[in-house]
Amino acid sequence: MSLPAPVEAPASPPTAHPQSPAASFVVLDPPRPSLPNRARATVLTWFARSRRTPGSTDLVVGTDPWMLPELLALLATYMSPRTIARCSRVNSVWRSIFEPFLYRIVTPAQLERPGFFGALQRNLHAVRTLHWDPTSWKALAPRTPKALRLLKHIGVHLRRSTASTTPASFSQFASQATQMAALTHLVVRIPSKQHPSSILLRRLPSIETLELIMEGRPDFRPTLHLEDILSAYPSLRTLKLDGCFVLSSHRHEMQAAVQTTDESWSRIWPRARTTPRDVVSSSIVSLTLRQVEISQEGLLALSPLLQRLYALCIEESSESGSFHLGGTNGTFRWDWTRDFVLDLKSHFPLLSAFHANLLRRPIPEPIIIEILTAFPALTSVGFRFGNFGTQAFKILADRCPSLETLDLGYSHIPPGFTTALIRYVRNSPHLRKLDVSGATLPVYNYFLNNVIHGEWKCEHLESLACGFMGEVNDIFAFVSRFRSLRHLTIMQTHLGIPNLDTSLELLKPCGRMESFRFTLPRDQRIKRRAIQKMLFIWPGFRTLHIDQAPERHGMTIKKWCENEQRHSVAILYP
């Protein structure tokens, strides 16, 4: 018997900057490669060949090369979680091969799964992403002896009145993290009014992505120093701070102490000068700051520690009453000028992804043009709530030809914005993600004949979020030209889809669709035939998000999906 050819993962299209981490904060859930037809047929053949001998629970492997554990583990990377779970229930041998793939990501939402804690104890070595949230774990975890022992083992004490992120609890978790040899992504949710210094007490060299989330609005604003973070996580590549932090560096504070005559600095820094600090080398390539207080000078002062920075995201919260960028009382009001853009270019010359989502003080169009001109290697651009006009589209097409991600959600819509947007998308062969939430694309005969028709170079678009104006059939006919589309969001509150089951046939060319979001009028309900049509034309469909849908109708849709043996489809509704 000849050895069959190994199954190779489908090659992704080449990009101009393969090392760019632009998708680190833009694409949260990368698409899973689909299992080839030949490999899918082979998996079904495995089930037919999997026979147990009488009185034994082990698989009779024999000399079949398809039974090699390495090959089974390779094909498990192409399978859905439901298929992996079915394979893990064949016998003990297959369970040891397939079960670790189910526990690569551990979140509090998995705590209610039957048998979760026993399986997690067996597969701690396979955990790659862990959401360490004691508050949620305390609320959702069952009060079984096995759960109590495992959570106490990692620093979550359920028998206490409150589960909190104390230095002792996180230190206990960090001491046991050595069992998680594959752990590279850590998400820590810090309760309100607790200092985040506890997460910096232990050294975790395997962590490459760190997300710190501060709950609520504490009365104080804790300060985090980048040198301390790098000392605790020396292999860190992606850093995300979300909450009321003050990000600074010891070097910047020392320079400010030398230049000021305030007595407060003279009381703080004599102690700091007596404690020598090791120089840390940074490998951070992506930095995301949301609601974090930092000045323009403070950001530039971090450049010696961020010499390899490729992606920078600065975001304000859209919630009312939240913190302003730089300071709550306007202490650090950012002034977007041409000089600051030039300083940003000199301090971070390797930037290939830049996102500035500023709600209260949007960036004007002349400064946006300066940013696009200063960084011609950009592959990911985002100016939510900004003033992105027609001139900016021209500069974007000329200076950034390799752009892959464009985020202009809820931007100011000047005259000619829609026409310029369509012409840019039509001539962008590398564009993969487009978010223009808040803009409305008119899809009617005059607009189709004068703007949309023509040769389209945009063939790799995978995510689209925008509003449309026109008939449902015209909208779906326009969307169907993007055959690589995986995520579709129609942002329009008054869009009604009365005959969704018949209109979905137009989206059949988009066979890779994974998520679909739209708004359902309050007086309408989705028919069962429409759900069956979605599941039939989209084999990899995973998420259906329906705005303004009642809870009872959402539960009914979920039952319809389960009747079609699609248990993994998530139904989201307000």
C-alpha positions as CSV (number, residue, x, y, z in Angstrom):
1,M,0.0,0.0,0.0
2,S,1.5,3.3,-1.0
3,L,1.6,6.2,1.4
4,P,-0.9,8.9,0.4
5,A,0.2,12.4,-0.1
6,P,0.0,14.5,3.0
7,V,-2.7,17.2,3.3
8,E,-1.2,20.6,3.1
9,A,-2.8,23.8,4.4
10,P,-4.0,26.1,1.8
11,A,-1.5,28.8,1.0
12,S,-2.6,32.4,1.9
13,P,-2.2,35.1,-0.7
14,P,1.2,36.9,-0.6
15,T,1.3,40.2,1.1
16,A,3.7,43.1,0.8
17,H,4.6,43.0,4.5
18,P,4.2,39.4,5.8
19,Q,5.5,40.3,9.3
20,S,3.1,43.1,9.8
21,P,0.9,42.4,12.9
22,A,-1.9,44.7,11.6
23,A,-4.4,42.0,12.2
24,S,-3.5,41.8,15.9
25,F,-6.1,44.2,16.8
26,V,-8.2,44.3,13.7
27,V,-9.0,40.7,12.9
28,L,-9.9,39.1,16.2
29,D,-10.9,35.7,14.9
30,P,-8.8,34.6,11.9
31,P,-10.6,32.3,9.5
32,R,-10.1,28.6,9.9
33,P,-8.9,26.8,6.7
34,S,-11.6,24.5,5.3
35,L,-10.9,20.7,5.2
36,P,-10.3,19.5,1.7
37,N,-12.8,17.1,0.2
38,R,-10.3,14.3,0.0
39,A,-9.3,14.7,3.6
40,R,-13.0,14.9,4.7
41,A,-13.7,11.6,2.9
42,T,-10.7,10.1,4.6
43,V,-12.0,11.1,8.1
44,L,-15.2,9.3,7.4
45,T,-13.2,6.3,6.3
46,W,-11.4,6.4,9.7
47,F,-14.7,6.0,11.5
48,A,-15.5,3.0,9.4
49,R,-12.1,1.4,10.0
50,S,-12.0,2.2,13.7
51,R,-12.9,-1.1,15.3
52,R,-12.4,-2.3,18.8
53,T,-11.4,-5.8,19.6
54,P,-13.6,-7.7,22.0
55,G,-12.8,-6.8,25.6
56,S,-10.4,-4.0,24.6
57,T,-10.9,-0.2,24.4
58,D,-7.9,0.5,22.2
59,L,-7.9,1.1,18.5
60,V,-6.5,-1.5,16.2
61,V,-4.1,0.6,14.3
62,G,-2.1,-2.0,12.3
63,T,0.0,-0.8,9.5
64,D,-2.4,1.7,8.0
65,P,-0.4,5.0,7.4
66,W,-3.6,7.0,7.9
67,M,-3.6,5.9,11.6
68,L,-0.4,7.7,12.4
69,P,-1.0,10.1,15.4
70,E,1.0,12.8,13.8
71,L,-1.3,12.8,10.7
72,L,-4.4,12.7,12.9
73,A,-3.1,15.8,14.8
74,L,-2.3,17.6,11.6
75,L,-5.8,17.1,10.2
76,A,-7.4,18.1,13.5
77,T,-6.2,21.7,12.8
78,Y,-8.7,21.7,9.9
79,M,-11.7,20.4,11.8
80,S,-14.4,22.3,13.6
81,P,-14.7,21.9,17.4
82,R,-17.8,19.7,17.0
83,T,-15.9,17.3,14.7
84,I,-13.0,17.2,17.0
85,A,-15.3,16.4,19.9
86,R,-16.8,13.5,18.0
87,C,-13.4,12.2,17.1
88,S,-12.3,12.4,20.8
89,R,-15.1,10.0,21.8
90,V,-14.0,7.1,19.5
91,N,-11.7,5.6,22.1
92,S,-8.9,6.4,24.5
93,V,-6.2,6.6,21.8
94,W,-8.2,9.1,19.7
95,R,-9.1,11.0,22.9
96,S,-5.5,11.6,23.7
97,I,-4.9,12.9,20.2
98,F,-8.0,15.1,19.6
99,E,-9.0,16.3,23.1
100,P,-6.1,18.7,23.6
101,F,-7.4,20.7,20.5
102,L,-10.6,21.5,22.4
103,Y,-8.8,23.3,25.3
104,R,-6.4,25.6,23.4
105,I,-8.6,28.5,24.4
106,V,-10.1,28.6,28.0
107,T,-12.7,31.3,28.7
108,P,-15.2,31.6,31.6
109,A,-18.1,30.8,29.2
110,Q,-16.8,27.2,29.1
111,L,-17.3,26.6,32.8
112,E,-20.8,25.3,32.5
113,R,-19.8,22.6,30.0
114,P,-20.3,19.1,31.5
115,G,-17.0,17.5,32.5
116,F,-15.0,20.7,31.7
117,F,-12.8,20.7,34.7
118,G,-11.8,17.1,34.6
119,A,-10.8,17.4,30.9
120,L,-9.0,20.7,31.5
121,Q,-6.9,19.1,34.2
122,R,-5.8,16.5,31.7
123,N,-5.0,19.1,29.0
124,L,-3.3,22.0,30.9
125,H,-0.3,21.4,28.7
126,A,-2.3,22.3,25.6
127,V,-3.8,25.6,26.8
128,R,-2.6,28.5,24.6
129,T,-5.1,31.2,25.5
130,L,-6.5,31.7,29.0
131,H,-8.9,34.4,30.2
132,W,-8.0,34.8,33.9
133,D,-11.1,36.4,35.4
134,P,-11.8,35.3,39.0
135,T,-15.0,37.2,39.2
136,S,-16.6,35.4,36.3
137,W,-15.2,32.1,37.3
138,K,-16.7,32.5,40.7
139,A,-20.1,33.2,39.3
140,L,-20.2,30.5,36.6
141,A,-18.1,27.6,38.1
142,P,-20.1,24.7,39.7
143,R,-19.4,24.0,43.3
144,T,-18.1,20.5,42.8
145,P,-15.0,19.2,44.6
146,K,-13.1,18.8,41.3
147,A,-13.8,22.4,40.3
148,L,-12.9,23.7,43.7
149,R,-9.5,21.9,43.6
150,L,-8.6,22.9,40.1
151,L,-9.5,26.6,40.5
152,K,-7.8,26.8,43.9
153,H,-4.8,25.3,42.2
154,I,-4.6,28.3,39.8
155,G,-5.4,31.0,42.4
156,V,-9.2,31.3,42.3
157,H,-10.8,30.6,45.7
158,L,-14.5,30.1,45.2
159,R,-15.3,29.7,48.9
160,R,-14.4,33.3,49.6
161,S,-17.0,36.0,49.7
162,T,-15.4,37.8,46.8
163,A,-13.1,36.5,44.1
164,S,-10.5,39.2,43.4
165,T,-7.2,39.7,41.6
166,T,-4.9,39.9,44.6
167,P,-1.1,39.6,44.5
168,A,-1.3,36.3,46.3
169,S,-4.0,34.8,44.0
170,F,-2.2,35.8,40.7
171,S,1.1,34.8,42.1
172,Q,-0.3,31.3,42.8
173,F,-1.7,31.2,39.3
174,A,1.7,32.2,37.8
175,S,3.5,29.6,39.8
176,Q,1.2,26.9,38.3
177,A,1.5,28.4,34.8
178,T,4.6,26.3,34.2
179,Q,2.3,23.3,33.6
180,M,0.8,25.3,30.6
181,A,3.9,25.0,28.4
182,A,2.0,26.2,25.4
183,L,0.4,29.2,27.0
184,T,1.2,32.3,24.9
185,H,-2.0,34.5,25.2
186,L,-3.1,35.7,28.6
187,V,-6.2,37.9,29.2
188,V,-6.4,39.4,32.8
189,R,-9.5,41.2,34.0
190,I,-8.7,43.4,37.0
191,P,-11.6,44.2,39.3
192,S,-12.3,47.8,40.2
193,K,-10.2,49.7,42.7
194,Q,-7.4,47.1,42.7
195,H,-3.9,48.0,41.5
196,P,-2.6,46.0,38.5
197,S,0.9,45.6,40.0
198,S,0.0,42.0,41.1
199,I,0.3,40.8,37.5
200,L,3.9,42.0,37.4
201,L,5.2,40.1,40.5
202,R,6.0,36.9,38.7
203,R,7.9,36.3,35.5
204,L,6.1,34.5,32.7
205,P,8.5,34.2,29.8
206,S,6.2,32.2,27.5
207,I,3.5,34.9,27.2
208,E,3.5,36.6,23.8
209,T,0.2,38.4,23.9
210,L,-1.0,40.2,27.1
211,E,-4.4,41.9,27.5
212,L,-5.1,43.9,30.7
213,I,-8.7,45.0,31.2
214,M,-9.7,47.3,34.1
215,E,-13.3,47.0,35.2
216,G,-15.5,49.9,36.0
217,R,-14.3,53.5,36.8
218,P,-12.0,53.4,39.8
219,D,-11.5,56.5,41.9
220,F,-7.7,56.3,41.3
221,R,-5.8,55.8,38.1
222,P,-3.0,53.2,38.5
223,T,0.2,53.8,36.7
224,L,1.9,51.1,34.7
225,H,5.5,51.4,33.6
226,L,6.5,49.7,30.4
227,E,9.8,48.6,31.8
228,D,8.0,46.6,34.5
229,I,5.8,44.9,32.0
230,L,8.7,43.9,29.8
231,S,10.6,42.6,32.8
232,A,7.7,40.3,33.8
233,Y,7.0,39.3,30.2
234,P,10.2,39.3,28.3
235,S,8.8,37.5,25.2
236,L,5.9,39.9,24.8
237,R,4.9,40.8,21.2
238,T,1.4,42.2,21.6
239,L,0.3,44.5,24.4
240,K,-3.3,45.6,24.9
241,L,-4.4,47.9,27.7
242,D,-8.1,48.6,28.1
243,G,-9.1,50.7,31.1
244,C,-8.3,53.6,33.3
245,F,-4.5,53.1,33.3
246,V,-1.8,55.7,33.1
247,L,1.0,54.3,30.9
248,S,4.5,55.8,31.4
249,S,8.1,54.8,31.6
250,H,10.7,55.3,34.3
251,R,12.9,57.1,31.7
252,H,10.3,59.6,30.9
253,E,9.5,60.3,34.5
254,M,13.2,60.8,35.2
255,Q,13.6,63.3,32.4
256,A,10.5,65.1,33.7
257,A,12.0,65.1,37.2
258,V,15.2,66.7,35.9
259,Q,13.4,69.4,34.0
260,T,11.0,70.4,36.8
261,T,11.5,72.1,40.1
262,D,8.4,70.7,41.8
263,E,9.0,69.4,45.3
264,S,6.9,66.3,44.6
265,W,9.4,65.0,42.1
266,S,12.3,65.6,44.5
267,R,10.5,63.4,47.1
268,I,9.9,60.5,44.7
269,W,13.0,60.2,42.5
270,P,15.8,60.1,45.1
271,R,14.5,56.6,46.0
272,A,14.3,55.6,42.4
273,R,17.8,56.7,41.6
274,T,19.2,54.5,44.4
275,T,17.6,51.4,42.8
276,P,19.4,50.5,39.5
277,R,17.1,49.0,36.9
278,D,18.2,46.5,34.3
279,V,17.9,47.6,30.7
280,V,15.2,45.5,29.1
281,S,15.0,44.7,25.4
282,S,11.6,44.9,23.8
283,S,10.1,42.7,21.2
284,I,6.7,44.3,21.2
285,V,5.4,44.7,17.6
286,S,1.7,45.7,18.4
287,L,0.5,48.2,21.0
288,T,-3.2,49.0,21.6
289,L,-4.3,51.7,24.1
290,R,-8.0,52.1,24.9
291,Q,-9.0,54.7,27.4
292,V,-5.4,54.9,28.6
293,E,-4.0,58.2,29.8
294,I,-0.8,59.1,28.0
295,S,0.5,62.3,26.6
296,Q,2.1,62.9,23.2
297,E,5.5,63.3,24.8
298,G,5.0,60.2,26.8
299,L,4.2,58.1,23.7
300,L,7.3,59.4,22.0
301,A,9.3,58.7,25.1
302,L,8.4,55.0,24.8
303,S,10.1,54.7,21.5
304,P,13.4,53.3,22.9
305,L,11.4,50.4,24.3
306,L,9.3,50.0,21.1
307,Q,12.0,49.9,18.4
308,R,10.2,47.0,16.6
309,L,6.7,48.5,16.8
310,Y,4.7,47.8,13.6
311,A,1.1,48.4,14.8
312,L,-0.3,51.2,16.9
313,C,-3.9,51.7,17.9
314,I,-5.1,54.6,20.1
315,E,-8.8,54.5,21.0
316,E,-11.2,56.6,23.0
317,S,-14.3,55.0,24.5
318,S,-17.6,55.9,22.8
319,E,-19.4,55.7,26.2
320,S,-20.6,58.9,27.8
321,G,-18.7,60.0,30.8
322,S,-15.6,57.9,30.1
323,F,-12.0,59.2,30.1
324,H,-10.6,61.5,27.6
325,L,-7.4,60.6,25.8
326,G,-4.5,61.8,27.7
327,G,-6.3,63.0,30.8
328,T,-9.7,63.3,32.5
329,N,-9.4,67.0,33.0
330,G,-7.7,67.8,29.7
331,T,-4.2,67.6,31.2
332,F,-2.8,66.1,28.1
333,R,-4.8,67.4,25.2
334,W,-3.4,65.9,22.1
335,D,-2.7,68.4,19.4
336,W,-2.6,66.8,16.0
337,T,-0.1,68.9,14.0
338,R,2.3,68.3,11.1
339,D,5.2,68.5,13.5
340,F,3.8,65.7,15.7
341,V,3.3,63.5,12.6
342,L,6.9,64.0,11.7
343,D,8.0,63.2,15.3
344,L,5.9,60.0,15.1
345,K,7.6,59.1,11.9
346,S,11.1,59.6,13.3
347,H,10.4,57.7,16.5
348,F,8.4,54.8,15.0
349,P,9.7,54.4,11.4
350,L,8.5,50.8,11.0
351,L,4.8,51.5,11.5
352,S,2.6,49.5,9.0
353,A,-0.7,49.7,10.9
354,F,-2.1,52.9,12.4
355,H,-5.5,53.3,14.0
356,A,-6.7,56.4,15.8
357,N,-10.3,56.1,16.9
358,L,-11.0,59.4,18.5
359,L,-14.5,60.4,19.3
360,R,-14.2,63.7,21.0
361,R,-11.4,65.3,19.0
362,P,-11.4,63.6,15.6
363,I,-8.4,64.1,13.4
364,P,-8.9,66.6,10.5
365,E,-8.4,65.6,6.9
366,P,-5.1,67.5,6.4
367,I,-3.5,65.7,9.2
368,I,-4.8,62.3,7.9
369,I,-3.2,63.2,4.6
370,E,0.1,63.9,6.4
371,I,-0.1,60.5,8.2
372,L,-0.7,58.7,4.9
373,T,2.1,60.5,3.2
374,A,4.6,59.9,6.1
375,F,3.9,56.1,6.3
376,P,3.7,54.8,2.7
377,A,4.1,51.2,4.0
378,L,0.8,51.1,5.8
379,T,-1.2,47.9,5.3
380,S,-3.9,48.7,8.0
381,V,-5.5,52.1,8.5
382,G,-8.3,53.2,10.8
383,F,-9.8,56.7,11.5
384,R,-13.1,56.0,13.1
385,F,-15.2,59.2,13.8
386,G,-12.6,61.1,11.7
387,N,-12.9,63.5,8.8
388,F,-11.9,61.2,5.9
389,G,-12.7,63.0,2.6
390,T,-12.3,62.6,-1.1
391,Q,-8.8,64.0,-1.1
392,A,-7.7,61.5,1.5
393,F,-9.0,58.6,-0.7
394,K,-6.7,59.9,-3.6
395,I,-3.7,60.0,-1.3
396,L,-4.5,56.6,0.1
397,A,-4.6,55.1,-3.4
398,D,-1.3,56.7,-4.4
399,R,0.7,56.3,-1.2
400,C,-0.6,53.0,0.3
401,P,-1.1,50.6,-2.6
402,S,-0.7,47.5,-0.4
403,L,-3.5,48.4,2.0
404,E,-5.4,45.4,3.4
405,T,-7.6,46.9,6.2
406,L,-9.6,50.1,6.1
407,D,-11.7,51.2,9.1
408,L,-13.7,54.4,8.6
409,G,-16.7,53.5,10.8
410,Y,-18.9,56.4,11.8
411,S,-16.7,58.9,10.0
412,H,-17.9,62.3,8.9
413,I,-19.5,61.9,5.4
414,P,-18.6,64.8,3.2
415,P,-20.0,65.3,-0.3
416,G,-18.7,62.7,-2.8
417,F,-17.6,60.3,0.0
418,T,-19.7,57.4,-1.4
419,T,-18.4,57.7,-5.0
420,A,-14.8,58.0,-3.9
421,L,-15.2,55.0,-1.6
422,I,-16.6,52.8,-4.3
423,R,-13.9,53.8,-6.8
424,Y,-11.2,53.1,-4.3
425,V,-12.5,49.7,-3.3
426,R,-12.9,48.7,-7.0
427,N,-9.2,49.5,-7.7
428,S,-7.8,47.9,-4.5
429,P,-6.6,44.3,-5.2
430,H,-5.2,43.8,-1.7
431,L,-8.1,45.0,0.4
432,R,-9.4,42.3,2.8
433,K,-11.4,44.1,5.4
434,L,-13.6,47.2,5.0
435,D,-15.6,48.8,7.7
436,V,-17.7,51.9,6.8
437,S,-20.4,51.6,9.5
438,G,-22.5,54.7,9.3
439,A,-22.1,55.2,5.6
440,T,-24.9,54.3,3.1
441,L,-24.1,52.9,-0.3
442,P,-26.9,53.6,-2.8
443,V,-27.6,50.5,-4.8
444,Y,-30.0,51.5,-7.6
445,N,-29.9,51.7,-11.3
446,Y,-28.4,55.1,-11.9
447,F,-25.6,54.5,-9.4
448,L,-25.0,51.0,-10.7
449,N,-24.6,52.1,-14.3
450,N,-22.4,55.1,-13.5
451,V,-20.2,54.1,-10.6
452,I,-20.3,50.4,-9.7
453,H,-20.2,48.7,-13.1
454,G,-16.8,48.1,-14.5
455,E,-13.7,45.9,-13.9
456,W,-13.3,45.1,-10.2
457,K,-9.8,44.4,-8.9
458,C,-11.0,43.8,-5.3
459,E,-11.1,40.0,-5.3
460,H,-9.9,39.1,-1.7
461,L,-12.4,41.1,0.4
462,E,-13.2,38.9,3.5
463,S,-15.1,41.3,5.8
464,L,-17.6,44.1,4.9
465,A,-19.6,46.3,7.2
466,C,-21.7,49.2,5.8
467,G,-25.2,50.3,5.1
468,F,-27.1,50.0,1.8
469,M,-30.0,51.9,0.2
470,G,-32.0,49.9,-2.3
471,E,-33.9,46.7,-2.8
472,V,-32.8,43.5,-1.1
473,N,-32.1,41.7,-4.4
474,D,-29.9,44.6,-5.6
475,I,-28.0,44.7,-2.3
476,F,-27.3,40.9,-2.4
477,A,-26.4,41.1,-6.1
478,F,-23.8,43.8,-5.3
479,V,-22.4,41.8,-2.3
480,S,-22.1,38.6,-4.3
481,R,-19.3,40.0,-6.4
482,F,-17.0,39.5,-3.3
483,R,-16.6,35.7,-3.6
484,S,-14.1,35.5,-0.7
485,L,-16.4,37.2,1.8
486,R,-16.6,35.6,5.2
487,H,-18.1,38.3,7.4
488,L,-21.0,40.5,6.3
489,T,-22.7,43.3,8.4
490,I,-25.5,45.4,7.0
491,M,-25.7,48.5,9.2
492,Q,-29.1,49.9,8.5
493,T,-31.9,50.1,11.0
494,H,-34.8,50.3,8.5
495,L,-33.7,47.4,6.3
496,G,-36.5,44.9,5.9
497,I,-36.0,41.4,4.4
498,P,-39.5,40.0,3.8
499,N,-38.4,37.3,1.4
500,L,-35.0,36.3,2.8
501,D,-35.3,32.7,1.8
502,T,-35.5,33.5,-1.9
503,S,-33.1,36.4,-1.9
504,L,-30.3,34.4,-0.2
505,E,-29.9,32.5,-3.4
506,L,-28.1,35.5,-4.8
507,L,-25.4,35.1,-2.1
508,K,-24.6,31.6,-3.1
509,P,-21.3,32.7,-4.7
510,C,-20.1,33.7,-1.2
511,G,-19.8,30.1,-0.1
512,R,-17.2,30.9,2.6
513,M,-19.5,33.0,4.7
514,E,-19.0,32.5,8.4
515,S,-21.0,35.4,10.0
516,F,-24.0,37.5,8.9
517,R,-25.5,40.5,10.8
518,F,-28.5,42.5,9.8
519,T,-31.5,44.3,11.4
520,L,-34.9,42.7,11.5
521,P,-37.9,44.9,11.7
522,R,-39.9,44.4,14.8
523,D,-43.1,43.3,12.9
524,Q,-41.2,40.6,10.9
525,R,-39.9,37.1,11.7
526,I,-37.4,35.0,9.8
527,K,-38.9,31.9,8.2
528,R,-37.4,28.5,8.8
529,R,-36.7,28.1,5.1
530,A,-34.4,31.1,5.3
531,I,-32.3,29.5,8.0
532,Q,-32.2,26.2,6.2
533,K,-31.0,28.1,3.0
534,M,-28.2,29.8,5.0
535,L,-27.0,26.5,6.4
536,F,-27.1,24.9,3.0
537,I,-25.3,27.5,0.9
538,W,-22.8,28.3,3.7
539,P,-21.2,25.1,5.1
540,G,-18.8,27.0,7.4
541,F,-21.5,29.4,8.8
542,R,-20.9,30.0,12.5
543,T,-22.6,33.2,13.7
544,L,-25.9,34.9,12.9
545,H,-26.4,38.3,14.6
546,I,-30.0,39.7,14.3
547,D,-30.6,43.2,15.7
548,Q,-34.0,44.1,17.2
549,A,-35.0,40.4,17.2
550,P,-37.0,39.3,20.3
551,E,-35.4,36.7,22.6
552,R,-38.1,34.1,22.0
553,H,-37.5,34.3,18.2
554,G,-33.8,34.0,18.7
555,M,-34.2,30.8,20.8
556,T,-36.5,29.4,18.1
557,I,-33.8,30.0,15.4
558,K,-31.3,28.2,17.6
559,K,-33.6,25.2,17.8
560,W,-33.9,25.2,14.0
561,C,-30.1,25.1,13.7
562,E,-29.9,22.2,16.1
563,N,-32.5,20.3,14.2
564,E,-30.2,20.7,11.1
565,Q,-27.3,19.2,13.1
566,R,-25.5,22.6,13.2
567,H,-25.1,22.9,17.0
568,S,-22.0,25.1,16.7
569,V,-23.9,28.0,15.0
570,A,-24.2,30.9,17.5
571,I,-27.4,33.1,17.4
572,L,-26.9,36.6,18.7
573,Y,-29.7,39.0,19.4
574,P,-30.2,42.0,21.8
